[in-house]
Amino acid sequence: MIRVKANKKIIQFFVLFFLCSCQTVFAQSIFVGPDKKFEQKKLRIPYAFYNDSFGTAVGFAYGITGYPQKQSMLLGTAIAGTEGSAMGFLMGRDLRLPFSDRLFVDLVAQIGRFKEIKSFSDGNPNFPDEPAGSNDSDKDNYIEGDGWDNYFQFRFQYVLPMGHGKDQTVNTYVMDRGFVKSGEAGGISWNPLISGKTYVEVKPFYRQQEIDGIFFNNDLNTNGIEFSVFRDNRDFFVNPSRGSALRLKVTRDWGWFDSSAPWTAVSGELDKYFSLGPSHRFRERVIALDFWTADTPTWNSSHTENGIRVYHRPPAFAGATLGGIFQMRGYASSRFNDKAAIYYAAEYRMTPKWNPLSEISWLQRYLEIAWWQWVPFVEVGRVAPSWNVDELHSDMKWDLGFGVRVMAKGLVVRIDTAASEEGLRVQMMVSQPFQF
């Protein structure tokens, strides 16, 4: 979603809080208990927090799940802080359009003014000859300042009539202590005509980022459409134990309206899950593997505008990037960005039978923590100025980490700590990290 460090932490905060306080329904799915009853949930809550960008901040969030349809969700919040940062955010998930049983739309909108936005983009006067974000770039080669970050997107998702999506587009999971009792929507066969759901996705987007620093003014605007095909053959998308998922994506900014430059990016992600079954101490043990790669075909194309050469490249927060909550968690958000990128990850997800959180009555009353999970993981990857197999697999960056994850109100919440050559980082986010 949002890749800038300063405001991303805020978005994670209230989305995480909301989703841990409500019955969660998305990916055209409904969660019900063993009695198979569904209950609409609402959230109205003020909250407060502190960080460097906002200072002391207050906010109010309102959310509802199961409205206007059982599989959909709406969330809105507003935040303001003593440092001058302020933000409004609106999100809707899995809204089924009235003229089609198979067409759904998600929407995300953010308008915000922030302190200390950090971007690994060119412009730092201390590194005049080094491309910011490249594989060999210095970790301090970034620009930072106050500014705006506004973001809008709509994702239209069409469920193809095949596999588990042939007879029903909205899936109902019957849950028992955080595990699926019945209603699996994939993982029974590799054949897409038999197992899993396949989607065609179209996502128009717009993002405006302005950073005002002491020595520079950096304005980046991008808008376009993302086209993708997503095959989800996981048995349970929230916490898979078997199956796989594949997404192939093309993103295009035509340079229309106020776009900084036209650009095209292509990417693909494949994840695979192997269940090792239960053991004496664990309810479930799963090996999760992920592969992701991206390229920017227009990277070396350019045109002249007002006597200045403009390269057809995405901003540092888009395209072939590594670092942050999804990939290379031991590095800063979008720490690396270039024409091409490659990434590999492996996790060993262990769910203990012993759940000490279930013994805390007030915590269970508000969060309904079904299980907790221990996850050692390893990641490798790199960016490069061309998509070349040999180059992408040389001098790769790496990190090692350990995560603690819980299922609260039907959703996985994770805290991952990862160590890399650039230090130790803690990443907090909703959902397992692959195919978010």
FIMI-103192 format. One line per field, with one value per residue (C-alpha): residue number from 1; z, x, y; chain. Coordinates in Angstrom, 1 decimal. Last residue first. Layout:
BEGIN
num	[NUM ...]
Z	[Z ...]
X	[X ...]
Y	[Y ...]
cadena	[A ...]
END
This chain:
BEGIN
num	[436 435 434 433 432 431 430 429 428 427 426 425 424 423 422 421 420 419 418 417 416 415 414 413 412 411 410 409 408 407 406 405 404 403 402 401 400 399 398 397 396 395 394 393 392 391 390 389 388 387 386 385 384 383 382 381 380 379 378 377 376 375 374 373 372 371 370 369 368 367 366 365 364 363 362 361 360 359 358 357 356 355 354 353 352 351 350 349 348 347 346 345 344 343 342 341 340 339 338 337 336 335 334 333 332 331 330 329 328 327 326 325 324 323 322 321 320 319 318 317 316 315 314 313 312 311 310 309 308 307 306 305 304 303 302 301 300 299 298 297 296 295 294 293 292 291 290 289 288 287 286 285 284 283 282 281 280 279 278 277 276 275 274 273 272 271 270 269 268 267 266 265 264 263 262 261 260 259 258 257 256 255 254 253 252 251 250 249 248 247 246 245 244 243 242 241 240 239 238 237 236 235 234 233 232 231 230 229 228 227 226 225 224 223 222 221 220 219 218 217 216 215 214 213 212 211 210 209 208 207 206 205 204 203 202 201 200 199 198 197 196 195 194 193 192 191 190 189 188 187 186 185 184 183 182 181 180 179 178 177 176 175 174 173 172 171 170 169 168 167 166 165 164 163 162 161 160 159 158 157 156 155 154 153 152 151 150 149 148 147 146 145 144 143 142 141 140 139 138 137 136 135 134 133 132 131 130 129 128 127 126 125 124 123 122 121 120 119 118 117 116 115 114 113 112 111 110 109 108 107 106 105 104 103 102 101 100 99 98 97 96 95 94 93 92 91 90 89 88 87 86 85 84 83 82 81 80 79 78 77 76 75 74 73 72 71 70 69 68 67 66 65 64 63 62 61 60 59 58 57 56 55 54 53 52 51 50 49 48 47 46 45 44 43 42 41 40 39 38 37 36 35 34 33 32 31 30 29 28 27 26 25 24 23 22 21 20 19 18 17 16 15 14 13 12 11 10 9 8 7 6 5 4 3 2 1]
Z	[1.0 -1.2 1.3 4.6 6.9 7.8 9.6 10.2 12.6 11.4 14.0 12.6 13.5 11.7 8.2 7.7 8.4 11.5 11.4 14.0 12.8 14.8 13.2 13.4 11.7 11.4 12.7 15.7 16.8 15.3 16.7 15.3 16.8 14.2 14.1 11.6 9.3 6.6 3.2 0.4 -2.7 -4.0 -7.0 -7.9 -9.7 -11.7 -12.9 -13.8 -15.6 -15.3 -15.6 -13.3 -10.3 -7.1 -4.6 -2.6 0.3 3.2 6.2 8.6 12.2 12.9 16.3 16.3 18.6 18.7 19.0 20.4 21.0 20.9 23.3 25.7 25.2 26.4 29.4 30.3 30.1 30.0 26.2 25.9 27.4 24.3 24.6 21.5 19.8 16.2 14.3 11.0 9.4 6.9 3.6 1.4 -2.0 -3.8 -7.2 -8.5 -11.7 -12.8 -9.4 -5.8 -2.5 0.9 -0.1 3.6 5.8 5.9 7.9 6.6 3.1 1.5 2.9 5.9 4.6 2.1 -1.6 -4.7 -8.4 -9.2 -6.7 -3.7 -5.5 -8.2 -11.4 -14.4 -17.8 -17.7 -18.1 -19.9 -19.2 -21.9 -21.0 -21.4 -23.2 -23.4 -21.9 -22.2 -20.1 -17.4 -19.8 -19.4 -15.5 -14.0 -11.0 -9.1 -6.2 -4.8 -1.5 0.6 3.6 5.7 8.0 11.4 13.2 16.6 18.1 21.2 20.5 16.7 14.2 10.4 8.3 5.9 2.9 1.5 -1.8 -2.8 -6.3 -7.2 -10.5 -11.6 -14.6 -14.5 -17.0 -16.9 -17.9 -16.0 -13.2 -13.8 -13.7 -16.1 -18.3 -18.2 -19.3 -15.9 -16.4 -14.0 -15.2 -12.7 -12.5 -9.2 -8.1 -4.9 -3.5 -1.6 1.9 5.5 4.7 7.4 6.2 2.7 4.0 1.6 -0.7 -4.5 -5.2 -8.8 -9.4 -12.8 -12.8 -14.5 -12.6 -14.0 -14.0 -11.8 -10.5 -9.0 -7.4 -6.0 -4.4 -3.2 -2.3 0.0 3.3 2.5 1.2 0.2 -2.0 -2.8 -5.0 -5.7 -8.1 -8.9 -11.2 -10.2 -12.6 -11.4 -13.1 -10.4 -10.1 -7.1 -5.7 -6.9 -9.7 -12.9 -11.6 -11.4 -8.7 -6.5 -2.9 -1.8 -2.3 -0.8 2.5 3.9 6.9 10.4 9.5 12.4 14.7 17.7 15.4 12.3 9.6 6.6 4.2 0.6 -1.5 -5.3 -5.3 -8.0 -10.2 -7.7 -6.0 -9.3 -12.3 -12.9 -12.8 -9.9 -11.1 -8.9 -9.4 -7.3 -6.7 -5.6 -4.1 -2.3 -0.9 0.7 1.6 2.9 5.5 4.8 4.1 1.2 1.1 0.8 4.5 3.8 1.2 -2.2 -3.4 -4.5 -5.7 -3.6 -4.3 -7.4 -6.3 -7.8 -5.8 -2.4 0.3 -1.6 -1.2 -4.3 -5.7 -4.0 -1.0 0.5 4.1 5.2 8.3 9.2 7.5 5.7 4.8 2.4 2.0 0.0 -0.5 -2.4 -3.0 -5.7 -6.5 -9.7 -9.7 -8.7 -11.3 -11.7 -8.0 -7.5 -4.6 -2.2 -1.1 1.0 1.7 3.1 4.1 5.7 6.9 8.0 10.1 11.0 12.7 15.4 18.0 16.1 14.1 13.0 11.1 10.5 8.2 7.8 5.7 5.3 2.9 3.0 4.7 2.5 3.3 5.8 7.3 9.0 10.3 11.2 12.8 14.0 15.9 16.4 18.8 18.4 20.6 18.1 14.6 12.7 15.7 17.2 19.9 20.4 21.1 20.4 20.0 19.2 17.3 16.0 14.6 14.1 12.1 13.4 11.4 12.8 11.6 15.2 14.8 14.4 11.2 9.0 5.7 2.5 -0.7 0.0 3.1 6.4 9.8 13.0 14.6 17.2 15.8 12.4 13.8 15.8 12.9 10.5 13.1 13.7 10.2 8.7 11.3 10.6 6.9 7.4 8.3 6.4 2.9 1.2 1.3 0.0]
X	[-0.9 0.5 3.2 3.8 1.2 -1.5 -1.5 1.7 4.6 8.2 11.0 14.5 18.0 21.0 22.3 24.0 20.7 18.7 15.0 12.2 8.7 5.6 2.6 -1.2 -3.2 -6.9 -9.9 -10.6 -7.0 -4.7 -1.3 2.2 5.6 8.4 12.1 14.6 17.5 18.4 20.1 21.3 22.7 26.2 25.4 22.1 20.6 23.8 23.8 20.1 20.1 17.1 19.1 20.2 20.0 18.0 18.8 17.3 17.6 15.3 15.4 12.6 12.0 8.2 6.6 2.8 0.0 -3.5 -7.2 -6.9 -10.4 -9.4 -11.7 -12.9 -9.8 -7.6 -9.9 -9.7 -6.0 -5.7 -6.1 -2.9 -0.9 -1.6 0.0 -0.7 2.1 1.7 4.9 5.6 8.9 9.5 11.5 12.0 13.4 13.5 14.5 14.7 14.9 15.2 16.2 15.0 16.5 15.5 11.8 10.9 14.0 15.8 15.7 12.2 13.6 10.1 6.6 7.1 10.0 12.8 12.9 11.7 11.2 8.3 6.9 8.2 11.3 9.1 8.6 11.0 10.5 13.5 12.9 15.7 15.4 15.2 11.6 10.7 13.0 12.0 13.3 13.6 16.2 13.7 10.8 11.0 10.9 11.4 10.1 10.7 9.1 9.6 8.0 8.3 6.2 7.0 4.1 3.9 0.5 -1.0 2.5 3.9 3.6 3.5 0.9 1.3 4.4 2.2 4.0 3.1 4.0 4.3 4.7 5.0 5.3 6.2 6.0 6.6 5.8 6.6 5.4 6.9 6.0 2.2 0.1 -2.6 -1.2 2.2 0.9 1.6 1.4 1.5 1.6 1.1 1.3 0.1 0.5 -0.7 0.0 -1.4 -1.0 -1.0 -2.3 -3.0 -5.4 -5.7 -7.0 -6.5 -4.3 -5.0 -5.2 -4.6 -4.2 -4.1 -3.1 -3.5 -2.4 -3.7 -2.2 -1.2 2.1 3.1 6.4 7.4 10.9 12.0 15.6 18.3 16.5 13.8 10.2 8.9 5.7 4.1 1.1 -0.4 -3.1 -4.4 -6.6 -6.6 -7.8 -7.8 -8.7 -9.2 -8.7 -10.0 -8.8 -9.2 -10.9 -10.5 -7.3 -5.7 -3.0 -5.4 -6.8 -5.1 -8.1 -11.2 -11.4 -15.0 -14.7 -13.1 -10.6 -8.3 -8.5 -10.1 -12.7 -13.7 -16.3 -15.1 -17.7 -16.7 -18.3 -18.0 -19.9 -20.5 -17.4 -15.2 -13.9 -12.4 -13.7 -16.2 -13.6 -13.9 -13.6 -11.7 -11.8 -9.3 -9.8 -6.9 -6.2 -3.1 -2.0 1.4 2.2 5.4 8.1 11.6 14.0 16.1 18.1 21.7 22.2 22.1 24.9 24.2 25.6 22.3 20.9 18.5 20.1 22.2 25.7 27.5 26.1 26.0 26.3 23.9 21.0 18.9 18.3 15.5 15.5 12.6 12.0 9.0 10.0 6.7 3.5 0.5 -2.1 -4.9 -5.6 -8.1 -8.4 -11.1 -11.9 -14.3 -16.0 -17.3 -18.6 -22.3 -22.6 -25.0 -25.1 -21.3 -19.9 -18.0 -15.0 -13.1 -13.6 -11.0 -10.9 -8.0 -7.6 -4.2 -2.6 1.0 1.7 4.1 1.2 -0.7 -3.9 -5.5 -8.8 -10.2 -12.5 -13.2 -15.7 -15.9 -17.6 -18.4 -21.8 -22.9 -23.4 -22.0 -20.7 -17.8 -18.0 -15.4 -15.1 -11.8 -10.9 -7.5 -5.1 -1.5 1.5 4.3 3.1 6.3 8.5 5.9 3.3 -0.2 -3.8 -7.1 -10.8 -13.1 -16.2 -16.0 -18.9 -19.4 -22.1 -22.6 -22.5 -23.8 -22.4 -22.6 -19.0 -18.1 -18.4 -15.9 -17.1 -15.0 -14.8 -11.1 -12.4 -14.2 -12.8 -14.9 -13.8 -11.3 -8.1 -8.9 -9.4 -6.2 -4.1 -5.7 -5.1 -1.4 -0.4 -1.6 0.4 3.5 3.1 3.0 6.6 8.2 6.8 5.6 1.8 0.0]
Y	[-9.6 -12.3 -13.3 -11.5 -13.1 -10.6 -7.2 -5.5 -4.7 -4.7 -4.5 -3.7 -4.7 -3.3 -2.4 -5.8 -7.4 -8.5 -9.1 -8.8 -9.6 -8.6 -10.1 -9.9 -12.8 -12.2 -14.1 -11.9 -12.1 -14.8 -14.2 -13.9 -13.8 -13.5 -14.3 -13.0 -13.4 -10.9 -11.0 -8.7 -10.4 -9.8 -12.0 -13.6 -10.6 -10.2 -13.8 -13.8 -10.5 -8.1 -4.9 -2.0 -4.4 -4.9 -7.6 -10.5 -12.9 -13.6 -16.0 -16.8 -18.1 -18.1 -18.8 -18.7 -17.7 -19.1 -18.2 -14.7 -13.5 -9.8 -8.0 -10.7 -12.8 -10.0 -9.4 -13.1 -13.7 -17.5 -17.6 -15.6 -18.5 -20.7 -24.1 -26.2 -24.2 -23.0 -23.3 -21.4 -22.2 -19.4 -19.2 -16.1 -15.3 -11.9 -10.5 -7.0 -5.0 -1.3 0.0 0.4 -0.6 0.8 0.8 0.7 0.3 -3.0 -6.2 -7.0 -7.8 -8.1 -7.3 -4.9 -2.9 -3.4 -4.1 -2.2 -3.0 -0.7 1.8 3.8 5.1 6.7 4.8 5.3 6.8 9.1 12.8 14.7 18.4 21.1 22.0 18.3 15.9 12.2 9.0 5.3 3.4 2.3 1.5 -2.3 -2.0 -5.5 -7.4 -10.6 -12.5 -16.0 -17.2 -20.4 -21.4 -24.5 -25.3 -26.9 -27.2 -27.9 -28.0 -29.7 -33.4 -32.8 -31.6 -31.8 -31.0 -28.9 -27.5 -24.1 -22.4 -18.7 -17.3 -13.6 -11.9 -8.4 -6.0 -2.3 0.4 4.1 7.6 10.5 13.0 12.4 15.6 14.4 11.6 10.1 6.7 5.0 1.3 -1.6 -5.2 -8.1 -11.9 -13.3 -16.9 -18.6 -22.1 -25.0 -26.2 -24.7 -21.2 -18.7 -15.9 -17.4 -20.8 -23.8 -21.8 -22.0 -18.3 -17.6 -13.8 -12.2 -8.6 -5.2 -2.0 1.3 4.7 7.7 9.0 12.3 13.1 16.4 16.8 20.2 20.4 21.7 22.2 19.6 19.9 16.4 16.2 12.9 12.5 9.0 7.9 4.4 2.4 -1.3 -4.0 -7.6 -10.9 -13.5 -17.3 -19.2 -22.5 -26.1 -28.0 -26.0 -24.5 -28.0 -28.1 -30.0 -29.8 -26.6 -24.3 -22.8 -24.6 -24.4 -26.7 -26.7 -24.0 -23.3 -20.3 -22.1 -23.7 -21.8 -22.4 -20.5 -19.2 -18.4 -15.7 -16.3 -19.6 -22.3 -21.9 -20.0 -23.1 -24.1 -22.1 -19.3 -16.4 -14.0 -10.5 -8.0 -4.2 -2.4 1.3 3.5 6.9 8.3 11.6 12.1 15.7 17.1 17.6 16.5 13.7 12.6 9.4 8.1 7.2 3.5 3.9 2.5 -0.8 -2.3 0.9 2.9 6.3 6.4 7.6 10.6 13.5 11.6 14.2 16.5 14.0 14.5 11.0 9.0 6.7 8.5 9.7 11.8 13.8 15.5 14.6 16.1 13.5 12.6 8.8 6.9 3.1 1.3 -2.3 -3.5 -6.8 -8.4 -12.0 -11.6 -8.8 -5.8 -4.8 -4.5 -6.5 -4.4 -6.5 -4.0 -0.3 2.0 5.7 7.6 11.2 12.5 15.2 16.1 19.5 18.3 18.3 15.5 15.0 11.7 10.9 7.5 5.5 1.8 -0.2 -3.9 -6.4 -10.1 -9.8 -6.9 -3.2 -3.9 -7.2 -5.4 -1.8 0.7 4.1 5.5 8.6 10.1 11.8 12.5 13.4 13.9 13.2 12.4 11.3 9.0 9.1 7.5 8.3 6.6 7.3 4.3 3.4 -0.1 -2.2 -5.9 -7.8 -11.3 -14.5 -17.8 -21.2 -22.7 -23.7 -20.0 -18.0 -16.2 -14.7 -14.5 -12.5 -11.8 -10.0 -10.5 -9.6 -9.7 -6.5 -5.3 -6.8 -5.4 -1.9 -1.8 -3.2 -0.7 2.1 1.4 0.1 3.4 5.3 3.3 3.9 7.6 8.1 5.2 6.0 2.8 3.1 0.0]
cadena	[A A A A A A A A A A A A A A A A A A A A A A A A A A A A A A A A A A A A A A A A A A A A A A A A A A A A A A A A A A A A A A A A A A A A A A A A A A A A A A A A A A A A A A A A A A A A A A A A A A A A A A A A A A A A A A A A A A A A A A A A A A A A A A A A A A A A A A A A A A A A A A A A A A A A A A A A A A A A A A A A A A A A A A A A A A A A A A A A A A A A A A A A A A A A A A A A A A A A A A A A A A A A A A A A A A A A A A A A A A A A A A A A A A A A A A A A A A A A A A A A A A A A A A A A A A A A A A A A A A A A A A A A A A A A A A A A A A A A A A A A A A A A A A A A A A A A A A A A A A A A A A A A A A A A A A A A A A A A A A A A A A A A A A A A A A A A A A A A A A A A A A A A A A A A A A A A A A A A A A A A A A A A A A A A A A A A A A A A A A A A A A A A A A A A A A A A A A A A A A A A A A A A A A A A A A A A A A A A A A A A A A A A A A A A A A A A A A A A]
END
